[in-house]
Amino acid sequence: MTFVDIIEHLPAHIINKGTDFTDKPIEHVVASDLMSDVLVADLDNTLIVTSLASEQTVRTADIVGARGVLLVNDKNPQPAMKKLAEEQNITVLSTPLSMFQACVALGKLMEEGTRS
């Protein structure tokens, strides 16, 4: 699954397009509003799904090497979050879906990708 797949299959829009937007796969999803929970997940090629629209989310994504962030519940990032995402080249998307709905949709998308 890639960010392009997410944009095409979920109702999601781009807040910031990072350097890994088109060519790097997303293999894992970590969904949490507690960044301390995200920090203990030791996974590669990860997407963070959260409703926490602050700089802390981008800093956490950078620390764990996540490919990007999907903000749920139609959250708009704080200006400082968007600026930091641009500086760190981290992709940030937003969706009107709830965290549960987004995770279900992402799971189906990942499942479809393994069948191809």
Buried (B, 14 or more C-beta within 10 A) or exposed (E): BBBEBBBEBBEBEBBBBBEBBEEBBBBBBBBBEEBEEBEEBEBEBBBBBBBBBBBBBBBBBBEBEBBBBBBBBEBEBEEEBBBBBBEBBBBBBBBBBEBEBBBEBBEEBBEEBEEE
